[in-house]
Amino acid sequence: MSENVTLGAGSAEVTVAPANGCRLDSLKIGGTELLRQGERYGAFPMVPWCGRTELGRFRDGGDIHQLPINSAPHAIHGTGRDTAWRTSRADETSAAFTYDLADPWPYSGRVTQLVELTDTSLTLTMGVETYDDSFPAQAGWHPWFLRNLGTGKDVEIGFRPAWQEERGEDHLPTGRRTDPRPGPWDDCFGMPDGVDVTLTWPGALELKVTSRAEWVVVYNEQSGAVCVEPQSGPPNGLNTHPRLVTPIDPLEISTTWTWRSLA
């Protein structure tokens, strides 16, 4: 079992728990924790799918695959968060982790996550490659940022999406796009020029979540934390926006979180 890996740069410190789904257990800036604590929280990779897959089923050509139902009636957030990853390498400011895709995912392959820290930013990069057959996949991240850092007002979320995916009663996108609506949200948004969301804790800290990915889910329906989730496709994307991983075309995605003090 891989031990936790802690990286440090300037006043920033991040701890990764490869044995617990390779999630970020902690991100501290100037000694202040930014992530909700707990074994199911922190910030975890969503792979090889993001959000909900309808009824846990997806089609690949003529084959229909059934995934475990872990958020009835759907399968949610992939299997990577429930898997022990291996630490491939680690130094003071960066580390790489891998795991091999296995049951209940029906295809063989490898997932890699690279974590790189500077004194003003954290970059996460994920890759999905196949060992054999091509398959549809998604990748992204699900951070739980604390709503309040204990220094003043609650966090403010700023972003300008091009559209919002209409959410049905089953919590899945209906396929219809609407103008962005006021929160609270548990919703997917399209940002075709790349994800760009600013979290501002007034008088404390500003953190920008950016990615070349075009999709982001924002969840702020809980009192303790908010989630800003850059991902390679929308919820149920294995069915509605399949992105094939092939032997010559792996899936790659990255996100960078950049911060500055407002104190």
C-alpha positions in Angstrom: 0.0 0.0 0.0 1.4 3.4 -1.0 1.9 5.9 1.8 0.6 9.4 1.6 2.8 11.8 -0.4 3.2 15.4 0.8 4.6 18.1 -1.6 5.6 21.6 -0.5 6.5 24.9 -2.3 6.7 28.2 -0.5 3.7 28.4 1.8 1.7 25.8 -0.2 1.4 22.2 0.9 -0.6 19.4 -0.7 -1.0 15.8 0.5 -2.0 13.0 -1.8 -3.4 9.6 -0.6 -2.8 7.1 -3.4 -4.3 4.2 -1.3 -7.6 6.2 -1.0 -8.3 6.8 -4.7 -5.3 9.1 -5.2 -7.3 11.9 -3.8 -5.8 15.1 -2.5 -6.4 14.8 1.3 -5.3 18.3 2.0 -4.3 21.6 0.3 -3.0 24.2 2.6 -2.1 27.8 1.6 -0.2 29.7 4.3 -1.4 27.1 6.8 -5.1 27.4 5.9 -6.8 24.3 4.7 -8.9 24.7 1.5 -10.4 21.3 1.2 -13.2 19.6 3.2 -11.7 16.9 5.3 -12.8 13.3 5.4 -12.0 10.0 3.6 -14.7 10.6 0.9 -13.9 14.3 0.4 -10.7 16.2 -0.3 -10.3 16.3 -4.1 -10.6 13.0 -6.0 -10.1 12.0 -9.7 -13.2 11.0 -11.6 -12.1 8.2 -14.0 -12.9 6.4 -16.3 -16.2 8.4 -16.2 -17.4 11.6 -14.6 -20.7 12.2 -12.8 -23.6 9.9 -13.4 -23.9 7.2 -16.1 -27.6 6.5 -16.7 -28.7 3.3 -14.9 -25.0 2.4 -14.9 -25.1 1.3 -18.5 -23.1 2.4 -21.6 -22.9 1.2 -25.1 -19.6 0.6 -27.0 -20.5 -0.5 -30.6 -22.9 -3.4 -30.3 -21.9 -4.2 -26.7 -23.8 -2.9 -23.6 -21.9 -2.8 -20.4 -23.3 -2.6 -16.8 -21.4 -0.7 -14.1 -22.1 -1.0 -10.4 -25.0 1.2 -9.2 -23.5 3.3 -6.4 -25.9 6.3 -6.6 -29.2 4.7 -7.3 -30.3 4.3 -10.0 -27.0 5.5 -11.6 -23.3 4.8 -11.5 -21.4 7.9 -10.4 -17.9 9.3 -10.5 -15.9 6.4 -11.9 -13.9 3.6 -10.2 -10.6 5.5 -9.7 -11.7 7.0 -6.4 -12.3 3.6 -4.9 -9.0 2.1 -6.1 -5.5 2.0 -4.6 -3.0 3.7 -6.9 0.7 3.2 -7.0 3.3 6.0 -6.5 5.5 5.9 -9.6 7.8 8.8 -8.4 7.8 11.7 -6.0 10.1 14.6 -5.2 9.6 17.8 -3.2 7.2 19.5 -5.6 5.8 16.8 -7.9 4.6 13.2 -8.0 3.1 10.7 -10.4 0.7 7.9 -9.7 -0.8 5.1 -11.7 -3.4 2.3 -11.6 -4.4 -0.4 -14.0 -8.1 -0.5 -15.1 -9.8 -3.6 -13.9 -13.2 -5.0 -13.0 -15.8 -3.7 -12.9 -14.5 -1.6 -15.8 -14.7 -3.9 -18.8 -11.5 -2.8 -20.5 -7.8 -3.0 -19.7 -5.6 0.1 -19.6 -3.7 2.4 -17.4 -4.6 5.7 -15.7 -1.9 8.1 -14.7 -2.2 11.2 -12.5 0.6 13.8 -12.2 0.5 16.4 -9.4 2.8 19.5 -9.7 3.0 22.2 -7.0 4.5 25.7 -7.1 4.2 28.4 -4.5 1.2 29.9 -6.4 -0.4 27.0 -8.3 -1.3 23.3 -8.4 -1.5 21.5 -11.7 -3.2 18.1 -12.0 -2.8 16.1 -15.2 -4.5 12.8 -15.9 -4.1 10.3 -18.8 -6.1 7.2 -19.7 -4.5 4.7 -22.1 -5.6 1.4 -23.4 -3.6 -1.8 -23.4 -5.8 -3.5 -26.0 -9.3 -2.5 -27.4 -10.4 1.0 -27.8 -13.1 2.2 -25.3 -15.0 5.4 -24.4 -13.9 7.1 -21.3 -14.0 10.4 -19.3 -11.7 12.0 -16.8 -11.9 14.9 -14.4 -11.7 16.1 -10.8 -14.1 16.5 -7.9 -12.7 18.9 -5.4 -14.6 19.8 -2.2 -13.5 23.4 -1.4 -14.5 24.7 2.0 -17.3 27.2 1.8 -15.8 29.2 4.6 -12.1 29.3 5.6 -12.9 30.6 9.1 -11.7 34.0 8.3 -14.8 35.9 7.2 -17.5 35.6 4.5 -18.4 32.5 2.5 -16.8 31.8 -0.8 -18.2 33.5 -4.0 -18.2 31.6 -7.3 -17.5 33.6 -10.4 -17.7 32.2 -14.0 -19.3 33.0 -17.4 -20.3 29.8 -19.1 -21.7 29.7 -22.6 -24.6 27.5 -21.6 -26.0 25.3 -18.9 -27.0 21.7 -19.5 -30.7 21.3 -18.6 -31.0 18.8 -15.8 -33.8 16.3 -15.7 -35.6 14.9 -12.7 -33.1 12.0 -12.9 -30.2 14.5 -12.4 -28.9 13.8 -15.9 -28.6 16.3 -18.8 -31.7 16.2 -21.0 -29.7 17.1 -24.1 -31.1 20.6 -24.1 -28.9 23.6 -23.5 -30.2 26.7 -21.7 -28.9 30.1 -20.7 -27.0 29.9 -17.4 -29.4 30.1 -14.5 -28.9 31.3 -10.9 -27.8 28.8 -8.3 -27.7 26.8 -6.1 -26.4 24.3 -8.6 -25.7 20.7 -9.2 -25.3 21.3 -12.8 -23.0 21.0 -15.8 -21.9 24.0 -17.8 -20.3 24.4 -21.2 -17.2 26.6 -21.5 -15.9 26.0 -25.1 -12.9 28.4 -24.6 -11.8 26.3 -21.6 -12.9 26.1 -17.9 -12.3 29.3 -16.0 -13.9 29.6 -12.6 -12.9 32.0 -9.8 -13.5 31.2 -6.1 -13.2 34.2 -3.9 -13.1 34.0 -0.1 -13.5 37.8 0.6 -10.5 39.2 2.6 -8.8 35.8 2.6 -7.9 34.2 -0.8 -8.7 34.0 -4.5 -8.4 30.7 -6.3 -8.9 30.2 -10.1 -9.7 26.8 -11.5 -8.7 26.6 -15.2 -8.6 23.8 -17.8 -8.5 23.4 -21.5 -11.5 21.0 -21.0 -14.8 22.5 -22.1 -17.1 21.1 -19.3 -17.4 22.0 -15.7 -19.9 20.8 -13.0 -20.6 23.2 -10.2 -22.2 21.9 -7.0 -23.0 24.2 -4.1 -26.1 22.7 -2.5 -24.3 21.8 0.7 -23.6 24.2 3.6 -20.0 23.0 4.2 -18.4 23.0 0.8 -18.6 23.8 -2.9 -17.4 21.8 -5.8 -15.9 23.0 -9.1 -15.3 20.0 -11.3 -13.5 20.3 -14.7 -14.1 17.3 -16.8 -13.6 15.9 -20.3 -17.3 15.5 -21.0 -20.7 16.0 -19.4 -22.5 13.6 -17.0 -23.7 10.5 -18.9 -21.1 11.4 -21.5 -20.1 7.7 -22.0 -23.5 7.5 -23.8 -24.1 11.0 -25.2 -20.5 12.3 -25.9 -18.3 9.2 -26.2 -14.6 10.0 -26.5 -12.7 6.9 -27.6 -9.4 6.0 -26.0 -7.4 4.2 -28.7 -3.9 2.7 -28.8 -2.6 5.8 -30.6 -4.9 8.4 -29.0 -5.0 8.4 -25.1 -7.3 10.7 -23.2 -5.4 13.5 -21.6 -6.8 16.3 -19.4 -5.3 18.8 -17.0 -6.4 21.5 -14.6 -4.5 24.3 -12.9 -5.5 26.0 -9.7 -3.8 29.4 -9.2 -4.2 31.4 -6.0 -3.3 34.8 -4.5 -3.8 36.2 -1.0 -6.5 38.8 -0.4 -5.5 39.3 3.2 
